[in-house]
Amino acid sequence: MKKMLENVLRNYKKNKSVVEMAQARIDAWEAAIKNPEMILEVFSDDKSNNCWMGGSGYTKHSVVENEVIKKLTKCEDENMKKEKYVEILKEYIKREKSKAFMPKLEISQVECMLSSLTNQEKYVVECKYLENMSWGEIEIKINEKYRQKNYITTSGIRKINFMAIDKLIEVLEQVNALKVV
């Protein structure tokens, strides 16, 4: 359970980026649906218009969608063309929401779990797993942030982390116990 929890914490920022990027695409597609002149821009063959985010081999549309788009560009009826484009965009939105569902759920669960920790425990966990900081870096940061009478050493920080992870595992176990009932 500990390794799984640490992996979930380490993936938090990546998942947050995935969800934010998906939401940006959804927002753009919804704006295109509301603003018909934008629709043609989304489906443009102009290479300067293509989205850069997919890396090499990235295509804006599937093979089937490309065939539909080719036929639509030849279509003379502008209203029918826009209606079909709207249907395609709605399908994109549906697909994007589906892809973002699990990462969004994980983000929410991590945030809920972290709220069960003290500020100091939460800070250590965020530094270690979300920011991927070394114990030495955390030692410097925590002593700057929580100026205390007693300096917190790396071994003290590891102890705080150990206790925090145990608390988070307890929370997970309680949630899992609720599922069984």
KAKA-V84826 format. One record per residue. N is the residue number from 1. RES is the residue in one letter. SS is DSSP state (A for helix, B for strand, O for the rest). PHI is phi in whole degrees, -180 to 180 (999 if undefined). D_FIRST is the distance of its C-alpha to the first C-alpha in whole Angstrom. Layout:
# KAKA-V84826
n=N res=RES ss=SS phi=PHI d_first=D_FIRST
n=N res=RES ss=SS phi=PHI d_first=D_FIRST
This chain:
# KAKA-V84826
n=1 res=M ss=O phi=999 d_first=0
n=2 res=K ss=A phi=-63 d_first=4
n=3 res=K ss=A phi=-63 d_first=6
n=4 res=M ss=A phi=-61 d_first=5
n=5 res=L ss=A phi=-62 d_first=6
n=6 res=E ss=A phi=-62 d_first=9
n=7 res=N ss=A phi=-66 d_first=10
n=8 res=V ss=A phi=-61 d_first=11
n=9 res=L ss=A phi=-64 d_first=12
n=10 res=R ss=A phi=-66 d_first=14
n=11 res=N ss=O phi=-86 d_first=15
n=12 res=Y ss=A phi=-55 d_first=17
n=13 res=K ss=A phi=-67 d_first=20
n=14 res=K ss=A phi=-63 d_first=21
n=15 res=N ss=A phi=-63 d_first=20
n=16 res=K ss=A phi=-62 d_first=22
n=17 res=S ss=A phi=-64 d_first=25
n=18 res=V ss=A phi=-59 d_first=24
n=19 res=V ss=A phi=-67 d_first=25
n=20 res=E ss=A phi=-65 d_first=28
n=21 res=M ss=A phi=-67 d_first=29
n=22 res=A ss=A phi=-62 d_first=29
n=23 res=Q ss=A phi=-65 d_first=31
n=24 res=A ss=A phi=-63 d_first=33
n=25 res=R ss=A phi=-66 d_first=34
n=26 res=I ss=A phi=-59 d_first=34
n=27 res=D ss=A phi=-60 d_first=37
n=28 res=A ss=A phi=-65 d_first=39
n=29 res=W ss=A phi=-67 d_first=39
n=30 res=E ss=A phi=-65 d_first=40
n=31 res=A ss=A phi=-64 d_first=42
n=32 res=A ss=A phi=-65 d_first=44
n=33 res=I ss=A phi=-64 d_first=44
n=34 res=K ss=A phi=-75 d_first=46
n=35 res=N ss=O phi=-122 d_first=48
n=36 res=P ss=A phi=-52 d_first=50
n=37 res=E ss=A phi=-69 d_first=51
n=38 res=M ss=A phi=-75 d_first=48
n=39 res=I ss=A phi=-57 d_first=47
n=40 res=L ss=A phi=-63 d_first=49
n=41 res=E ss=A phi=-66 d_first=48
n=42 res=V ss=A phi=-62 d_first=44
n=43 res=F ss=O phi=-101 d_first=46
n=44 res=S ss=O phi=-66 d_first=48
n=45 res=D ss=O phi=-87 d_first=49
n=46 res=D ss=O phi=-61 d_first=49
n=47 res=K ss=A phi=-63 d_first=47
n=48 res=S ss=A phi=-70 d_first=47
n=49 res=N ss=A phi=-88 d_first=46
n=50 res=N ss=O phi=-64 d_first=43
n=51 res=C ss=O phi=-73 d_first=39
n=52 res=W ss=O phi=-85 d_first=38
n=53 res=M ss=O phi=-76 d_first=34
n=54 res=G ss=O phi=-90 d_first=34
n=55 res=G ss=O phi=80 d_first=34
n=56 res=S ss=O phi=-68 d_first=37
n=57 res=G ss=O phi=80 d_first=37
n=58 res=Y ss=O phi=-72 d_first=36
n=59 res=T ss=O phi=-125 d_first=39
n=60 res=K ss=O phi=-67 d_first=39
n=61 res=H ss=O phi=-132 d_first=40
n=62 res=S ss=O phi=-74 d_first=39
n=63 res=V ss=A phi=-60 d_first=42
n=64 res=V ss=A phi=-63 d_first=43
n=65 res=E ss=A phi=-61 d_first=43
n=66 res=N ss=A phi=-60 d_first=45
n=67 res=E ss=A phi=-65 d_first=47
n=68 res=V ss=A phi=-61 d_first=47
n=69 res=I ss=A phi=-63 d_first=48
n=70 res=K ss=A phi=-59 d_first=51
n=71 res=K ss=A phi=-65 d_first=52
n=72 res=L ss=A phi=-67 d_first=52
n=73 res=T ss=A phi=-66 d_first=53
n=74 res=K ss=A phi=-84 d_first=57
n=75 res=C ss=O phi=-68 d_first=57
n=76 res=E ss=O phi=-86 d_first=60
n=77 res=D ss=O phi=-76 d_first=58
n=78 res=E ss=A phi=-62 d_first=56
n=79 res=N ss=A phi=-65 d_first=55
n=80 res=M ss=A phi=-64 d_first=54
n=81 res=K ss=A phi=-60 d_first=52
n=82 res=K ss=A phi=-66 d_first=50
n=83 res=E ss=A phi=-62 d_first=49
n=84 res=K ss=A phi=-65 d_first=48
n=85 res=Y ss=A phi=-61 d_first=46
n=86 res=V ss=A phi=-62 d_first=45
n=87 res=E ss=A phi=-59 d_first=43
n=88 res=I ss=A phi=-63 d_first=41
n=89 res=L ss=A phi=-63 d_first=40
n=90 res=K ss=A phi=-63 d_first=39
n=91 res=E ss=A phi=-67 d_first=37
n=92 res=Y ss=A phi=-58 d_first=36
n=93 res=I ss=A phi=-61 d_first=34
n=94 res=K ss=A phi=-59 d_first=33
n=95 res=R ss=A phi=-64 d_first=31
n=96 res=E ss=A phi=-66 d_first=30
n=97 res=K ss=A phi=-63 d_first=28
n=98 res=S ss=A phi=-64 d_first=27
n=99 res=K ss=A phi=-65 d_first=25
n=100 res=A ss=A phi=-86 d_first=24
n=101 res=F ss=A phi=-59 d_first=22
n=102 res=M ss=A phi=-67 d_first=19
n=103 res=P ss=A phi=-60 d_first=19
n=104 res=K ss=A phi=-65 d_first=21
n=105 res=L ss=A phi=-63 d_first=18
n=106 res=E ss=A phi=-61 d_first=15
n=107 res=I ss=A phi=-58 d_first=18
n=108 res=S ss=A phi=-61 d_first=19
n=109 res=Q ss=A phi=-66 d_first=15
n=110 res=V ss=A phi=-62 d_first=14
n=111 res=E ss=A phi=-62 d_first=18
n=112 res=C ss=A phi=-65 d_first=17
n=113 res=M ss=A phi=-64 d_first=14
n=114 res=L ss=A phi=-62 d_first=16
n=115 res=S ss=O phi=-68 d_first=19
n=116 res=S ss=O phi=-82 d_first=18
n=117 res=L ss=O phi=-96 d_first=18
n=118 res=T ss=O phi=-71 d_first=21
n=119 res=N ss=A phi=-57 d_first=23
n=120 res=Q ss=A phi=-68 d_first=23
n=121 res=E ss=A phi=-62 d_first=19
n=122 res=K ss=A phi=-61 d_first=19
n=123 res=Y ss=A phi=-62 d_first=21
n=124 res=V ss=A phi=-63 d_first=19
n=125 res=V ss=A phi=-63 d_first=16
n=126 res=E ss=A phi=-62 d_first=18
n=127 res=C ss=A phi=-63 d_first=20
n=128 res=K ss=A phi=-70 d_first=18
n=129 res=Y ss=A phi=-100 d_first=15
n=130 res=L ss=A phi=-82 d_first=18
n=131 res=E ss=O phi=-100 d_first=21
n=132 res=N ss=O phi=57 d_first=20
n=133 res=M ss=O phi=-85 d_first=22
n=134 res=S ss=O phi=-79 d_first=22
n=135 res=W ss=A phi=-61 d_first=22
n=136 res=G ss=A phi=-64 d_first=26
n=137 res=E ss=A phi=-64 d_first=26
n=138 res=I ss=A phi=-65 d_first=24
n=139 res=E ss=A phi=-56 d_first=26
n=140 res=I ss=A phi=-64 d_first=29
n=141 res=K ss=A phi=-64 d_first=28
n=142 res=I ss=A phi=-69 d_first=27
n=143 res=N ss=A phi=-73 d_first=30
n=144 res=E ss=A phi=-72 d_first=32
n=145 res=K ss=A phi=-73 d_first=30
n=146 res=Y ss=O phi=-112 d_first=30
n=147 res=R ss=O phi=-50 d_first=33
n=148 res=Q ss=O phi=-120 d_first=33
n=149 res=K ss=O phi=-64 d_first=35
n=150 res=N ss=O phi=-103 d_first=33
n=151 res=Y ss=O phi=-68 d_first=32
n=152 res=I ss=O phi=-94 d_first=28
n=153 res=T ss=O phi=-84 d_first=27
n=154 res=T ss=A phi=-58 d_first=24
n=155 res=S ss=A phi=-66 d_first=23
n=156 res=G ss=A phi=-66 d_first=23
n=157 res=I ss=A phi=-68 d_first=21
n=158 res=R ss=A phi=-62 d_first=18
n=159 res=K ss=A phi=-66 d_first=18
n=160 res=I ss=A phi=-60 d_first=18
n=161 res=N ss=A phi=-62 d_first=15
n=162 res=F ss=A phi=-59 d_first=14
n=163 res=M ss=A phi=-67 d_first=15
n=164 res=A ss=A phi=-65 d_first=14
n=165 res=I ss=A phi=-63 d_first=10
n=166 res=D ss=A phi=-60 d_first=10
n=167 res=K ss=A phi=-62 d_first=12
n=168 res=L ss=A phi=-65 d_first=10
n=169 res=I ss=A phi=-64 d_first=7
n=170 res=E ss=A phi=-58 d_first=10
n=171 res=V ss=A phi=-60 d_first=12
n=172 res=L ss=A phi=-61 d_first=9
n=173 res=E ss=A phi=-64 d_first=9
n=174 res=Q ss=A phi=-66 d_first=13
n=175 res=V ss=A phi=-64 d_first=13
n=176 res=N ss=A phi=-65 d_first=12
n=177 res=A ss=A phi=-65 d_first=14
n=178 res=L ss=A phi=-65 d_first=17
n=179 res=K ss=A phi=-66 d_first=16
n=180 res=V ss=A phi=-71 d_first=17
n=181 res=V ss=O phi=-65 d_first=20
